């Protein structure tokens, strides 16, 4: 039986739609190793704003969870934290402490 991977990405819900989409794509691309197997589940979660996303990043660091933080270098964002991609996992339980309080991106 093949194991199913889950790939979580978290983006700021306060971003304009086009910026949000671009940052989510960056987070997904930079946090996945490439060549993900068919059937990988993708989950897009929303943080309220940059401060909320920074809290999430701090929890990920504290728990040693592999992730990539996406910061936009160009104005008007100039270094702001925009999104986070988590390395795809088989066992989602390790992420529950961080992701449980986040809502699905709508």
Secondary structure, 3 states (H helix, E strand, C coil): CCCCCEEEEEEECCCCHHHHHHHHHHHHHHHCCCCCCCCCEEEEEEECCHHHHHHHHHHHHHHCCCEEEEEECCCCCCCEEEEEEECCECCCHHHHHHHCCCEECC
